[in-house]
């Protein structure tokens, strides 16, 4: 991970730190699609037998 530029470390190896980076464009698109799918599944899981949200 050090050689890939994802982490830095002190010379003695006592401290490692993650290098903050913005995800690539392709990863952002994938994250967005997965997030939308998760929201959709969550809505379906809470829906009643007719596919409607339960009344409260």
C-alpha positions, -999 to 999 in steps of 0.1 A, spaced: 0 0 0 30 22 6 44 16 -29 9 22 -44 7 56 -28 -22 47 -5 -3 50 28 27 69 42 48 58 71 76 70 94 110 57 86 110 35 117 76 20 108 60 32 140 33 53 123 12 47 92 -12 72 77 -37 69 49 -34 94 21 -68 109 14 -77 108 -22 -108 114 -42 -121 83 -59 -117 80 -97 -147 89 -119 -156 52 -125 -156 45 -88 -179 75 -81 -204 62 -107 -203 27 -91 -208 41 -56 -237 61 -69 -254 31 -85 -249 9 -55 -262 36 -32 -294 39 -53 -298 1 -53 -295 0 -15 -321 27 -11 -344 8 -35 -340 -25 -16 -346 -7 17 -378 8 4 -390 -26 -8 -382 -43 25 -404 -18 44 -432 -20 19 -464 -39 27 -477 -69 9 -493 -48 -19 -459 -30 -24 -471 0 -6 -455 16 24 -473 6 56 -495 32 72 -484 47 105 
